[in-house]
Amino acid sequence: MESPQKTVIVGAGPVGSLAALYAARRGHQVEVYELRPDLRNPSTIPLNFTKSINLAVSERGINAMRLAGYPTLLQTVMDGTIPMRGRMIHGKGPMGSLYEHPQDYDARGRVIYAIDRSDLNSRLLDILDSMPNVKLFFNHKLTGADFRTHRAWFEARDRDASPNDRPREIEITFDLMIGADGAHSAMRYHLMKFSRMDYQQEYIDTLWCEFQLSARETGPKDGPWAKFRISPNHLHIWPGKDFMFIAIPSEDGSFTCTLFLPSNQFAELESNPSSLPAFFDQHFPGVTDLISNESLISSFKENPHLPLISLKCRPYHHGSSGVIVGDAAHAMVPFYGQGMNAGMEDVRILFSILDKHAEVCENDPNGGLGSSTMSPLQRSQALAEYSAVREPDAHAINALALQNYVEMRSSVLSKRYRLRKFLEEFMSVNFPNFGWHTKYSRVSFSNEGYAAVVRKSDHQGTVLMRSFVGLLASPFALTVIILTYRHRRSILSSILGLSGF
Ligand code: FAD
């Protein structure tokens, strides 16, 4: 009997862990190498945890987990999530009073979910730990790879080693190495020496920093929602023209908040952190009623001020032996809440293409999941197809995420933008059979390729604007639109609305 394919995964973040699960379910001999200590052990979590603690997971990420071939995965993961049905926009009215303005994400009530990133990661690692054909190696840093001879090198540190101890170098072999080692991917760097890879990266002029909005103390008679100081079922946004503050709920009643701000304004606040509460009062009204001045200042001083990178490359593979997925292949700015979702979708699509090229054995012991046996030729054809299929979609969501950054800062205020958004929601709500959807719902509630989303949305925009101009000539149609405009809160909110996040 042929020995199973050896699949090595570099990086045990959410995308690498899901890739390991997909490979394991296909009977591969799987080894996962992760730079950092096991995040499930609280004593070994690095103090400067540098990833947003709470993320929004939506259909693409959920679908990739649904199709992982591990029946209880989705339920295990979704148990720890909080549905968010829309944004809650916070601001100050002309008379100085604070307002909260809800905007549903979807006219049909679909939601996205707040998820604790490390909780999701831990649940995936627990499943991998229970699989006999998976080995996890923490404290292992990829330092070199040869994709022709299928060998790679790692620096390994013992769990209890002191930082002064020299790491051991180990050499391993693989049939396929999947790089899921994040935006600053070592795997991508080594792959570039073998593939003629085009590569482009851009840092946007915005930094981010995390804050905590703590849960409210509750008594035994209080209901389960009393611990949340603001609505638990919304992603809260305090918009600014050049910056914003957001809050995402956690199960324990707290919120993980993120400040996005241009670097020069960060520098100003860094030189005088005590001015932070006044800055918040001016730009993010109401926040200082929820987070104490001391907590704002200490989070700002202690938490890292991190950059946002957007990167594109192509192809994603070399021959039959290496491929990159997730942030390693297409890190994007976070303004569409799609980075992890797109990375998980990479895994689903990569394995569906590998399965298509594999000789699936009859009576497949892996429950028909495929790719149990595969020649190097078949694998190289599959990886080439993956690069070709995924590139336009990855580039499209990258661009959408960047555009959304601009949109959230300024375009939302333009009449043309708001008119279009109103019309799209109008069509989606009133004429559902026409298949018109907002760009947001195509991105967040479907599995349609991102490039197709952009194409359809551009076409829809053109048709809508032309039709609207035509309709303006018809007094009857205009009356219908105005009446609907007046009576539908969801449509009204879309006019005032932001997209993304
Ligand atoms: P990572 O999460 O970066 O994991 C890579 C892993 O590889 C790490 O564990 C790292 O230690 C390991 N590694 C690195 N180098 C090596 C090496 N040399 N050897 C071995 N291992 C290595 N996405 C969403 O979908 N929804 C959101 O709401 C959202 N919000 C975000 C908000 C912010 C502020 C930011 C910054 C990002 C957000 N994202 C969001 C994006 C999301 O965090 C990333 O897309 C996602 O974490 C990518 O997962 P990954 O597994 O590809 O990479």
Residues whose N, C-alpha, C, O or C-beta is under 5 A from the ligand:
A	BS01	FAD	V10 G11 A12 G13 P14 V15 G16 Y33 E34 L35 R36 S52 N54 L55 A56 H140 K141 L142 A180 D181 G182 A183 A186 V325 G326 D327 A328 P334 G337 Q338 G339 M340 N341 G343
